[in-house]
Amino acid sequence: MTPFSDLDLDPNPHPDGELALQTVALPADRNQHGEIHGGWLAAQMDMAGSVACTKVAQGKVATVAIEYISFLSPIKVGAVVGCYTSIRGVGRSSVKVEVEAWINDVTSEEEWTKVAEGEFIFVAIDDNGRTRAIPAPSRR
């Protein structure tokens, strides 16, 4: 998927993939403008990608690349942030995952809103931090 590919196509957008992480945006996560810092959201998306890729790799993984992150909308303090993941490819030792971040303000009737999307690449590693092969049944 490329950035912004589905922004205007679906009149009732919904998350693509499996919920991997859900948290609340707190005041300590604000930037100088009072909105949630993009770096905080990138870290949440990275953790969600790690959760998904750890399952596929059947063990420890490390982030080796972020292909892109597109920030689509600001996040206010108190918003519930959900990160959804979809595995896009599995190699001998690497896993590519798409991560979408969605928010919901629990104090309003507003629907979930997509605020970011990105593509991350993880590599399976052993206990010594060296690249290892992903067990064959996980490869696609």
C-alpha positions as CSV (number, residue, x, y, z in Angstrom):
1,M,0.0,0.0,0.0
2,T,1.2,3.5,-0.7
3,P,0.6,6.5,1.6
4,F,-2.8,8.1,1.3
5,S,-4.1,5.3,-1.0
6,D,-7.5,4.9,0.6
7,L,-8.2,8.2,2.2
8,D,-11.0,9.3,0.0
9,L,-12.3,6.0,-1.4
10,D,-14.2,4.5,1.6
11,P,-17.1,6.6,3.0
12,N,-17.1,4.4,6.1
13,P,-13.4,3.7,6.7
14,H,-12.4,1.0,9.2
15,P,-9.1,-0.4,10.4
16,D,-7.3,-2.8,8.2
17,G,-5.7,-5.7,10.1
18,E,-5.6,-7.0,13.7
19,L,-5.5,-4.8,16.8
20,A,-2.0,-5.2,18.1
21,L,-1.8,-2.4,20.7
22,Q,-4.2,0.1,22.3
23,T,-3.3,2.9,24.7
24,V,-4.4,6.4,25.8
25,A,-2.6,9.6,24.7
26,L,-1.6,11.3,27.9
27,P,-0.5,14.9,28.7
28,A,3.2,13.9,29.0
29,D,3.0,12.9,25.3
30,R,2.2,16.5,24.1
31,N,4.3,18.6,21.8
32,Q,4.7,22.4,22.1
33,H,1.4,22.9,20.4
34,G,-0.6,20.8,22.9
35,E,-1.2,17.9,20.5
36,I,0.3,14.5,20.8
37,H,3.9,14.3,19.5
38,G,4.5,12.5,16.2
39,G,7.5,10.7,17.7
40,W,5.3,9.2,20.4
41,L,2.8,7.9,17.8
42,A,5.7,6.5,15.7
43,A,6.9,4.6,18.8
44,Q,3.4,3.1,19.5
45,M,3.2,2.0,15.8
46,D,6.7,0.4,16.1
47,M,5.6,-1.5,19.2
48,A,2.5,-2.7,17.5
49,G,4.5,-3.9,14.5
50,S,6.9,-5.7,16.9
51,V,4.0,-7.5,18.5
52,A,2.7,-8.7,15.1
53,C,6.1,-9.7,13.8
54,T,7.1,-11.5,17.0
55,K,4.2,-13.9,16.4
56,V,5.2,-14.5,12.8
57,A,8.9,-14.9,13.6
58,Q,8.1,-17.1,16.6
59,G,10.6,-15.1,18.7
60,K,12.5,-11.9,19.2
61,V,12.5,-9.3,16.4
62,A,14.1,-5.9,15.9
63,T,13.1,-3.0,13.7
64,V,15.5,-2.6,10.8
65,A,13.6,-0.1,8.7
66,I,10.6,2.2,8.5
67,E,9.7,2.5,4.9
68,Y,7.3,5.4,5.6
69,I,5.0,6.9,8.2
70,S,2.2,9.2,7.0
71,F,0.6,11.4,9.7
72,L,-2.9,12.2,8.6
73,S,-4.5,14.0,11.5
74,P,-3.5,15.4,14.9
75,I,-4.3,13.6,18.2
76,K,-5.6,15.2,21.3
77,V,-4.8,14.3,24.8
78,G,-7.2,11.7,26.1
79,A,-7.8,10.0,22.8
80,V,-7.8,6.2,22.7
81,V,-5.2,5.1,20.1
82,G,-5.4,1.7,18.5
83,C,-2.7,0.3,16.2
84,Y,-3.7,-2.3,13.7
85,T,-1.3,-4.5,11.8
86,S,-1.3,-6.4,8.6
87,I,1.6,-8.6,7.6
88,R,2.7,-7.7,4.0
89,G,5.5,-10.2,3.5
90,V,7.8,-12.7,5.1
91,G,11.3,-13.5,4.0
92,R,14.0,-15.8,5.2
93,S,14.6,-13.6,8.3
94,S,12.5,-10.5,7.8
95,V,8.9,-9.5,8.1
96,K,7.2,-6.5,6.5
97,V,4.2,-5.1,8.3
98,E,1.7,-2.3,7.6
99,V,0.6,-0.4,10.7
100,E,-2.5,1.9,10.9
101,A,-3.2,4.1,13.9
102,W,-6.8,5.0,14.7
103,I,-8.2,7.2,17.4
104,N,-11.4,7.6,19.3
105,D,-12.3,10.3,21.7
106,V,-14.2,8.5,24.4
107,T,-15.9,11.7,25.6
108,S,-17.7,12.1,22.2
109,E,-20.0,10.1,19.9
110,E,-17.3,10.4,17.1
111,E,-16.4,7.3,15.1
112,W,-12.8,6.0,15.0
113,T,-10.6,8.2,12.8
114,K,-7.4,7.0,11.0
115,V,-4.5,9.3,12.1
116,A,-1.5,7.6,10.6
117,E,-0.2,4.7,8.6
118,G,3.2,3.2,8.0
119,E,5.2,0.3,6.8
120,F,7.9,-1.3,9.0
121,I,10.4,-4.0,8.4
122,F,11.6,-6.3,11.3
123,V,14.3,-8.9,11.3
124,A,14.2,-12.1,13.5
125,I,17.1,-12.2,15.9
126,D,18.6,-14.8,18.3
127,D,19.6,-14.3,21.9
128,N,22.9,-12.9,20.8
129,G,21.3,-10.2,18.6
130,R,22.2,-11.9,15.4
131,T,19.9,-12.5,12.5
132,R,18.2,-15.9,12.5
133,A,15.9,-17.7,10.0
134,I,12.1,-17.6,10.6
135,P,10.7,-21.1,11.0
136,A,9.3,-22.4,7.7
137,P,5.6,-22.6,8.6
138,S,5.5,-18.9,9.2
139,R,6.8,-17.9,5.8
140,R,4.3,-16.9,3.2
